[in-house]
């Protein structure tokens, strides 16, 4: 009996030591701030996958801990730059004027596939945009876009006339230009505020990809989801890291983290966000939302195409203060999108 107790004690001690060694195995812990619901593709797919990639690539020397951030998403760039968190993702347009070049991906009608758009954006950044140092003070790990933005409203949209004067939540970027041309009343707010704004009647609708019918539960507070064949716009996101944190690591671990970021992480994020649109459409149908699939020959689509003309030149004009050759960058971006879509 005494012998059994001793064996049990040694077994428990061994387990405790093993657990302790596992906990302390990581030399560095990266604290990741995330701000969307757990059901979002960023939290259910992108972060968990990148965590596995980083921990495997560094042989466990770097641990990734994902933490819920409840503050204003617009403050996330500063939060990482100041070292409060090590890594996060955010909407570039939340800081107007700072990340102007990456909005090339927000030009209406350019992207129908989020994975393709994300890789094309990363490639264009690497070739044309990096010298402008728009991300100075941050380590850029990836760039990606969500699926095509659509109309999610509490009123039917049969023509563009139906949009005039309606209060629409917008997130910033080139969708603002589109909103002006549609003559809607813009209400600027981060995407997670959409549910509250719709529920309280502050807005009549929002510009967001179809996935948010599920992720943000907009199927509960909208009556119509109008899907344009090429969407209306996309939003550019960044995945960023505090450069001092990266520099504090060994060269081996720095290289390991960067090897599972860049184009690889951009592709992962774009693919995950794009695929989630189908879940959003399904959620909308199940909730009784009127889902309208428009075709290229529908009158309202032709109206919208005409309305969007010249926004590409508006982007070129908006970045005239940058060093990058905007015309060449746009041509390269479009070439990437076409080739990756084959």
N, C-alpha and C positions, 0 to 999 in steps of 0.2 A: 504493500500500500504506500509506504514511504517512498519506495523507488518510483512508483507510478507518479506520485506527486512531483518528485524531482524531475522526472522526464517531461511532465506537463509544464513545469516551471521553465525548464530549458527551452521547450518548444515555443512557449509564449514569449520568452525573452528573444529568441531567434526571430520570431515573427515581428516583434517590436523593432529590433535592430534593422531587419530587412525593410520594414515600412519607413523607418527613419532615413535609411540610406536612399530609398526611392524618392522621398520628399526632398532631400537635400542634393539629389543628383544634379539638378539644374544649377548652373553657375549664375544664370541671369533669367529673370522673369520679365516678359514683355506684357504690359497691361494694355489691352485693346479696349477702346471705348466704342460701343455700338448703341444705336439709338432707335432702331426700328423694332417692331414686335418680334417675338421669337419665331413666328410663322413666316417672316420674310425670308426670301432666298439668301440674303446676305447673312442672316443669323443661322439658318438651318443648313446651308450648304457651304457658302464661301468661307466664312470664318473658321468653322470646324475643319474644313479641308486644308486651309492654309496653316492652321495650327498643327495638323498632322505632318504636313510637308516640312515645316520649320523644325519641329522637334525631331523628326527623322533625319533631316539633312544635317542637323547639328549633333546627332547622336545623343540627344537629350540634354545637352549642355544649356540650351535655351528653351525655356518653357513659355508657352503662350496662354495667358489667362484672359478670357473674354468677359468684360464687365458692362453692365447696363448703364447707359448714360441718360440722365433725365433732364439735362439742361437744354438750352437752345441749340439746335444743330448748327446754327450759323456761327457759334462760338468754337466749334470743334477745331478749326485750323489753329486758332490761338491756343487752345488747350494743349494741343500736341507741340506746337512751337515753344510753349512755355514749360514743357516737360511734365505737365500734370498727368497726361497719359502718354504712352510710348507710340501707339499706333491707333489710327481711326480711319474712317471714310467719311466723305462729305460731298455735298453738291457744290461744284465750282462756282455756280452763279449766285450762291449765297453771299459771296463777297464780290459785289459788282466792281468791275474795273481792274481786278487783280489778275484773274485767270481768263483773259480774253481770247487767247489763241485756241484753247481747247474747245471753245464754243463752235469751232468748225463742224463738230459732230452734231450740233444742234440745228443746223440748217434744215428746214423742212424738206421732206421728200428724198433725203440722201440715204437713209438707212431703213431697212425693213427687218433686219436681223441683228439683234443686240450683240451676239458673239462676233459677227463680222465687223460691226461698227466699232466694237471695243478694240479689237486687234488693229484695225485700220487707224484708229485714233492713237494708239500707242506707237505704231510705226511712224506716223506723221510727226508725233512729238519728238521721237528720237532723231528723225532726219532734219526737221525744220525748226522746232520750237524750243529745244533745250537751251540754245545759246541766249535766249531772252531771259532766262532765269526767273520765270514767273513763280517758281516754287522755291525761291531763295529762302533759307531759314527752315526748310522742310526737306526730307528725303522722300522723293516720289517713288512709290513702290509699284503702282499700277494706275491705269486709267480705264474707265469703262462707261458704257451707256446702258440705260434701261431699254426695254422694248419700246416701239413707237408709241408716243403719247396720243391719247384719244380723248373724246368728249364724254364726260360722265356728268349727267345733268338730272335735274328734276323737271324737265320739260322736253317734249319731242323736238328734234332738230331735223326739219324737212328741207330747209334752205338756210342760207347764211343770214337772211333777214331775221330768222328766229333768234339769232344770237345777239342782235343789236340791243344794247342797254342792259343786258343780263349781267349780274354780278358773278364773276368767275374768279376762283382762287387760282393764282399763278405762283410759280416758284422762282422765276427769274430766268435770265438768259434770253435767247432769241425768241422764246415763246412770248415774251413781252411785246416784241415787234408784231408778232402774229395777232396778239390780243388787241393791240392798237388798231390794226387793219380790220379786225372783226367788229370794232367799235363796241366792245364789251366794257363793263366797269371792272377794272382789275383790282383784286384784293390779294396783296402779297402776303404769303404765309408758307412755312415749311409744310411738306406733304402730310406729316402726322396730324396736323391741325385740321385737315380736310373733313374728317368725320364730325368733329365738333361744329365747324362752320356750317356744314350742310344740315346737321341735326337742328341747329338753332335758327336756321333760315337766314344766316348772315350772307350766304352765297347761294346762287342758283345752280352752281355746278363747279367742276374743277377740271383742269387739264392734267391728266395722269395716265400712265399705261394701264392696260386692262387688269394687270395682276393685282392692282390695289382694290379691286372689287372684293378680293379675298383677303389679302394681307392687312389692309386697313379697314376691312369690313364695310366698304362703301356700298356693297349690295344692300345694306340695311337702310341707307339714307339717300339713295338715288333711285330714280325710276327708269332712266334711259342710259344705255351705253351705246354710243354711236362709233362704229369702227371704220375708219378710212383705210383703204387698201395699203397705202404707204405711211399711215399714221399722219400726225400733224407736226411732230417735232420729236427730238430726243433730248435727254439731259445728260451732261457730262459729269461724272463723278471722279474723285481722286481717292486713292488709298495712300496714306502718307504716314511717315515715321519721323520721330524726333531724331535729327542727325547726330546729336551728342550721344544718344543711346546707342545708335549704330556704331559710332566711332569708339565707344567704350568696349566693344566686343573685340575678340581676337580677329585677325585677318581671315582665319579659316571660317569663323562663324559669320562674319560679315558677308563673305563670298557665298556661304551656304544660304543665307537668307535672301540675298539678291538673286540667287539661282532659282529660287522658287517664287519669285515675284516677276516684275516686268511683264513681258508678253504672256507668260504662262498664267499669271494671276489675273491679268486683264481678260484673257480668254475665258478663264473659269468664271469670273464675275459676270461677264456679258452673257455667257451661255446660261447660267443659273437664272439671271433676271429675265432673260428672254423666254425661257421655258415656262416661267411662272405665269406668263400672260394667259396660257391655256387654262390654268387653274382658276384665274380670275374670271374668265369668260364662263366657265362651268359654274362657278359660285353665283354669278349674276343670273344665269338661267335658272338655277335651282331656287333662287330667291324671288323669281318672278319679275326681274328687271327686263325691260324691253330691249333686247340686244339686236341692233341693226348692223348687218354686214353690208357695207357699201361696195359697189364695183366701180371700176375705172370709167365706165360709161354713164354713171349716174350724174345727173345735172349738178348736184351739190358738190360732187368731187371735182367736176370741171370748174365750178365756181371757186373752190378752194385752191385749185392749182393756179388759177389766174391771180388770185389774191396773194399767193406766196411768191409770185415772180419778183425777182430783184432782191430777195432777202440774202441770197448768196453775195451779191455786191455790197449789201449793207454790212455783212460781216467783214468783207475785205476792207471797206472804208473804216470800220470800227477798230481795226488793228493797225492802222497806218502809222501809229506811233511806235510800233514794234520793229525789231530788226528783221524778222522773218519775212521772206517773200511770200505774201499771202496767196497770190494767184497760183504760184507754183505749188504751195502747200495744199491748196484746195484741189488742184488737179491730181496731185499725188494721192491725196485722201480718196478721191473718187476712183482712181485707178485701183487702189488697194481694195476698196469695197467691191468693185466689179470682179476683180480677180479672185477674191476670197469667196465670192458668191457662186463661183462656177462649180 
